[in-house]
Amino acid sequence: MDLFGDLRRMNKRQLYYQVLNFAMIVSSALMIWKGLIVVTGSESPIVVVLSGSMEPAFHRGDLLFLTNFHNDPIRAGEIVVFKVEGRDIPIVHRVIKVHEKGNGNIKFLTKGDNNEVDDRGLYKEGQNWLEKKDVVGRARGFLPYVGMVTIIMNDYPKFKYALLAVMGAYVLLKRES
Amino acid sequence: FRKNVEDFTGPRERSDLGFVTFDITADILNGKNARLFKYNMVFFLTLIHLQSIFDWNVKQLFLYLSAEYSTKNNALNQVVLWDKIMLRGDNPRLSLKDMKSKYFFFDDGNGLKGNRNITLTLSWNVVPNAGILPLVTGSGHVSVPFPDTYETTKSY
C-alpha cells in the first residue's frame, strides 16, 4: 500500500512537471509572436490568404509575411493587406492609385489582380479611398500552401479540437529521458 | 487629350480624366533596363536585358504602367494605367501597339489640365514560388504633357 502511495505521488509530480514544460513552450511561442509584431511594426505580421482575388500570384491557403514601417510610403503596385473599418477580415490586394498631399496625408485605391473592378464595392458605404490607418501591412514575402492548416481548422472545427486533444495528450504523456 | 467629367468610378465630384494611348514593345527576357521612346503621343517601350529574370524561383511577373505627377491638390499622384500578368513560360517579348489604358485615368481634382510633366514608367512585381516579393522599376520613363484645354467633342 505504501509503495502504491509513493507511485501515485511520483506520478503527480511528473504531471506537474509536464504541465510546466507545456506552459513554457506556449509562453515562448507567444513571446516570439509578440517579438515579430514589434520588429515588423504590423499587428498581424503573418496572414493567410483567404480568397482567390489575387490569383495566379496568391491562392487560398498561402502565407504572407508583412511589414508595416511607419516611414514606408504607399506606392502604386505594392501589395497591401488592409481591413475595412468595422470589419475583421484582412484583405490582400494591390494599390492602383495613390494621391498624397505635401503633409504626408495619403489616400489610395486598391484592386485584386483577379478582379475586374476596383475595391470600392468592398469599402464602407460612401468610402472611396483607403488611408494609412486601414493598412495592416505590406506583403514582403510569401510561402505557398502553408496557411492551409488555418483554413482547415476554421472550416472544420472538429479537426481543430481533435488536433488540440492530440497535442495535449502528447505533451502530458511524453516521458523526458 | 483630356476631359473634365464626374469621376463615375467612385467620388462624384468633377475631376480631370486623361486619355493616353501607347505602344508597348518589351523584351522581358534578360535584365532590368527599360527605355521609353516618344513619338507623337505614341510611346514605344523597349526593354533591353542583361540577364534572365525568369529563374527557377520566379512564378510570374506582374507588370504595370503607372503615371506619376504632381498637382496643386496633391504633392504626389500615382495612377496605374495598365497591367499585365506574365507567367513563367509566356512569351517574354511584348509588342503591344496602340493600347488604350486599361483603367480610367482620373485625377483627384483638376490637376491634369496644363500639367506638363506626367511621367510614365513601367514596373513589375516579381512573384516567386516562395520567398521575397520585390518591386522593380524599369529604368527610363517618358514625360507626357497634357494640353491646357479640355476636349469637348472627341469621343473615346
Chai-1 contact restraints between the chains, C-beta under 6 A:
chainA,res_idxA,chainB,res_idxB,connection_type,confidence,min_distance_angstrom,max_distance_angstrom,comment,restraint_id
A,A57,B,V127,contact,1.0,0.0,6.0,A-B,restraint_1
A,A76,B,S66,contact,1.0,0.0,6.0,A-B,restraint_2
A,A76,B,Q78,contact,1.0,0.0,6.0,A-B,restraint_3
A,A76,B,V80,contact,1.0,0.0,6.0,A-B,restraint_4
A,G77,B,Y64,contact,1.0,0.0,6.0,A-B,restraint_5
A,G77,B,S123,contact,1.0,0.0,6.0,A-B,restraint_6
A,G77,B,L135,contact,1.0,0.0,6.0,A-B,restraint_7
A,I96,B,V80,contact,1.0,0.0,6.0,A-B,restraint_8
A,K97,B,V79,contact,1.0,0.0,6.0,A-B,restraint_9
A,V98,B,Q78,contact,1.0,0.0,6.0,A-B,restraint_10
A,H99,B,N74,contact,1.0,0.0,6.0,A-B,restraint_11
A,H99,B,N77,contact,1.0,0.0,6.0,A-B,restraint_12
A,H99,B,D108,contact,1.0,0.0,6.0,A-B,restraint_13
A,E100,B,N74,contact,1.0,0.0,6.0,A-B,restraint_14
A,E100,B,A75,contact,1.0,0.0,6.0,A-B,restraint_15
A,E100,B,L76,contact,1.0,0.0,6.0,A-B,restraint_16
A,K101,B,N74,contact,1.0,0.0,6.0,A-B,restraint_17
A,K101,B,A75,contact,1.0,0.0,6.0,A-B,restraint_18
A,G102,B,A75,contact,1.0,0.0,6.0,A-B,restraint_19
A,R120,B,G10,contact,1.0,0.0,6.0,A-B,restraint_20
A,N128,B,G10,contact,1.0,0.0,6.0,A-B,restraint_21
A,N128,B,P11,contact,1.0,0.0,6.0,A-B,restraint_22
A,A139,B,L133,contact,1.0,0.0,6.0,A-B,restraint_23
A,G141,B,I132,contact,1.0,0.0,6.0,A-B,restraint_24
A,F142,B,L133,contact,1.0,0.0,6.0,A-B,restraint_25
A,L143,B,A130,contact,1.0,0.0,6.0,A-B,restraint_26
A,P144,B,A130,contact,1.0,0.0,6.0,A-B,restraint_27
